[in-house]
Amino acid sequence: MNQASPLPQQSSPIVRAARRWLPGTVDRRVRVLGWLSLLFQVVLVGTGGAVRLTASGLGCPTWPRCTADSFVTTPELGIHGIIEFTNRMLTFVLVLVAIAAFLSVVRMRKERRDLFWLSLSLGLGIPAQAIIGGISVLTGLNPYVVGMHFVVSISLVAIATVFVYRIRFGERPPARTVPRWLTGLTFVTVAVVAITVVVGVLTTGSGPHAGDNSDDKHLAPRNGLNPEILQHVHSWPAYLTVALTVALLAAAIVLRLGRLRAAAIVLLAVEALQVIVGVSQARLGLPELLVATHMVLACVLVAGITTVVLTLRAADGSPAAEATSPQDRELQR
């Protein structure tokens, strides 16, 4: 005797209402949340820099609690505890933005798998970021752990940039729309930017801003490298990045690649400002405000070079696609 198939369960009115509210296509809500994801990733780097530059890195001396007996800062910890605890709380704001961004694209997970996975990656990156930050506190602000924390943060900036770009311009086209030599030049520039960031992290780890709150000596260790030598080494790939970006801009102008040209101009402007700030901070003895500005501009720099890479696959019908010659298109296959 055949058993009757069970009746399909009906979802609750609240669930149905929530599903109707969630975007089914990329709309203003998705765009706003995409930009907020990128903005708060950069803000988190800025506030993290403020923690370090105000010597508040051990303002909350343990993790995940602020003290052994309290999850929140106490009056005994003073201003350093307030600064460090505030930075920790900003992580929860970032979590809320990440959850909202994920929910805004979850209904599009079949049509826009790129947005689904990018938003998921951003969400999963935040706890990883928090754990590494906690390890840095537990290790007494070990410069290599602190440097890894910055590298993870700046990687999330790059992912958030891709998220914003894909929201704006759609899915990743299947083929390049620029000559192969230009693709090669772009990825050489990416490699040099990565070297610049890594050497910058090592330079910071050798310098005076250890991040501890001791008035008479540094409690936090330094990496033992010579900061004066590293400042010069750090400048070499930075200047090479500027030269390579000029070459990218020239190529974009000659090939009439509109989107790449715009991205290269913005990137070059950021690099020029970064060079000015970097030289100034070195000559003025690394004042805190300039160091913080240099850190935030590093995030903008990574967002800029990420955008340049994304323009290599402009959608069909874009200025880049239209400007690519039939011979170049044949080479790209």
Buried (B, 14 or more C-beta within 10 A) or exposed (E): EEEEEEEEEEEEEEEEEEEEEBBEEBEEBBBBBBBBBBEBBBBBBBBBBBBBBBBBBBBBBBBEEBBEEBEBBBEEBEEBBBBBBBBBEBBEEBBEBBBBBBBBBBBBBEBBEBBBBBBBBBBEBBEEBBBBBBBBBBBBBBBBBBBBBBBBBBBBBBBBBBBBBBBEBEEEBEEBBBBEEBBEBBEBBBEBBBBBBBBBBBBBBBBEBBBBBEEEEBBBBBBEBEBEEBBEBBBEBBEBBBEBBEBBBEBBBEBEBBBBBBBBBBBBEBBEBBBEBBBBBBEEEBEBEBBBBBBBBBBBBBBBBBBBBBBBBBBEEBBBBEBBEEEBBEEBE
